[in-house]
């Protein structure tokens, strides 16, 4: 398998899928990234955990519909061109 732009895009889609399917209560709370971990006071700089949790929530919220479209396009391209 050659390293092509399509492989790079497919890797990005798979990594985004992996972040999007992480469940806060079932999986992330085992590692200390639960729902209540991201709460910080006003004026406090958020820590690394809070920033990662915010990134995961943002990816899950913003990328829901585009991921469906990108996954469908990747599947169709893979079926058509092998």
Contact map, one row per residue, 1 for C-alpha under 8 A:
1110000000000000000000000000000000000000000000000000000000000000000000000000000000
1111000000000000000000000000000000000000000000000000000000000000000000000000000000
1111101100000000000000000000000000000000000000000000000000000000000000000000000000
0111111100000000000000000000000000000000000000000000000000000000000000000000000000
0011111110000000000000000000000000000000000000000000000000000000000000000000000000
0001111111000000000000000000000000000000000000000000000000000000000000000000000000
0011111111100000000000000000000000000000000000000000000000000000000000000000000000
0011111111110000000000000000000000000000000000000000000000000000000000000000000000
0000111111111000000000000000000000000000000000000000000000000000000000000000000000
0000011111111100000000000000000000000000000000000000000000000000000000000100000000
0000001111111110000000000000000000000000000000000000000000000000000000000000000000
0000000111111111000000000000000000000000000000000000000000000000000000000000000000
0000000011111111100000000000000000000000000000000000000000000000001001100000000000
0000000001111111110000000000000000000000000000000000000000000000000000000000000000
0000000000111111111000000000000000000000000000000000000000000000000000000000000000
0000000000011111111100000000000000000000000000000000000000100000001000000000000000
0000000000001111111110000000000000000000000000000000000000000000001000000000000000
0000000000000111111111000000000000000000000000000000000000000000000000000000000000
0000000000000011111111000000000000000000000000000000000100110000000000000000000000
0000000000000001111111000000000000000000000000000000000100110011000000000000000000
0000000000000000111111100000000000000000000000000000000000010000000000000000000000
0000000000000000011111110011000000000000000000000000000100000000000000000000000000
0000000000000000000011111111000000000000000000000000000000000000000000000000000000
0000000000000000000001111111100011100000000000000000000000000000000000000000000000
0000000000000000000000111111100001100000000000000000000000000000000000000000000000
0000000000000000000000111111110000000000000000000000000000000000000000000000000000
0000000000000000000001111111111000000000000000000000000000000000000000000000000000
0000000000000000000001111111111111000000000000000000000000000000000000000000000000
0000000000000000000000011111111111100000000000000000000000000000000000000000000000
0000000000000000000000000111111111000000000000000000000000000000000000000000000000
0000000000000000000000000011111111000000000000000000000000000000000000000000000000
0000000000000000000000000001111111001000000000000000000000000000000000000000000000
0000000000000000000000010001111111101100000000001000100000000000000000000000000000
0000000000000000000000011001111111111100000000000000000000000000000000000000000000
0000000000000000000000011000100011111100000000000000000000000000000000000000000000
0000000000000000000000000000000001111110000000000000000000000000000000000000000000
0000000000000000000000000000000111111110000000001100000000000000000000000000000000
0000000000000000000000000000000011111111000000001110110000000000000000000000000000
0000000000000000000000000000000000011111100000000100000000000000000000000000000000
0000000000000000000000000000000000000111110111000000000000000000000000000000000000
0000000000000000000000000000000000000011111100000000000000000000000000000000000000
0000000000000000000000000000000000000001111100000000000000000000000000000000000000
0000000000000000000000000000000000000000111110000000000000000000000000000000000000
0000000000000000000000000000000000000001111111000000000000000000000000000000000000
0000000000000000000000000000000000000001001111100000000000000000000000000000000000
0000000000000000000000000000000000000001000111111110000000000000000000000000000000
0000000000000000000000000000000000000000000011111110000000000000000000000000000000
0000000000000000000000000000000000000000000001111111000000000000000000000000000000
0000000000000000000000000000000010001100000001111111100000000000000000000000000000
0000000000000000000000000000000000001110000001111111110000000000000000000000000000
0000000000000000000000000000000000000100000001111111111000000000000000000000000000
0000000000000000000000000000000000000000000000011111111100000000000000000000000000
0000000000000000000000000000000010000100000000001111111110000000000000000000000000
0000000000000000000000000000000000000100000000000111111111000000000000000000000000
0000000000000000000000000000000000000000000000000011111111100000000000000000000000
0000000000000000001101000000000000000000000000000001111111110000000000000000000000
0000000000000000000000000000000000000000000000000000111111111000000000000000000000
0000000000000000000000000000000000000000000000000000011111111110000000000000000000
0000000000000001001100000000000000000000000000000000001111111111000000000000000000
0000000000000000001110000000000000000000000000000000000111111111000000000000000000
0000000000000000000000000000000000000000000000000000000011111111000000000000000000
0000000000000000000000000000000000000000000000000000000001111111100000000000000000
0000000000000000000100000000000000000000000000000000000001111111111000000000000000
0000000000000000000100000000000000000000000000000000000000111111111100000000000000
0000000000000000000000000000000000000000000000000000000000000111111110000000000000
0000000000000000000000000000000000000000000000000000000000000011111111000000000000
0000000000001001100000000000000000000000000000000000000000000011111111100000000000
0000000000000000000000000000000000000000000000000000000000000001111111110000000000
0000000000000000000000000000000000000000000000000000000000000000111111111000000000
0000000000001000000000000000000000000000000000000000000000000000011111111100000000
0000000000001000000000000000000000000000000000000000000000000000001111111110000000
0000000000000000000000000000000000000000000000000000000000000000000111111111000000
0000000000000000000000000000000000000000000000000000000000000000000011111111100000
0000000001000000000000000000000000000000000000000000000000000000000001111111110000
0000000000000000000000000000000000000000000000000000000000000000000000111111111000
0000000000000000000000000000000000000000000000000000000000000000000000011111111100
0000000000000000000000000000000000000000000000000000000000000000000000001111111111
0000000000000000000000000000000000000000000000000000000000000000000000000111111111
0000000000000000000000000000000000000000000000000000000000000000000000000011111111
0000000000000000000000000000000000000000000000000000000000000000000000000001111111
0000000000000000000000000000000000000000000000000000000000000000000000000000111111
0000000000000000000000000000000000000000000000000000000000000000000000000000111111
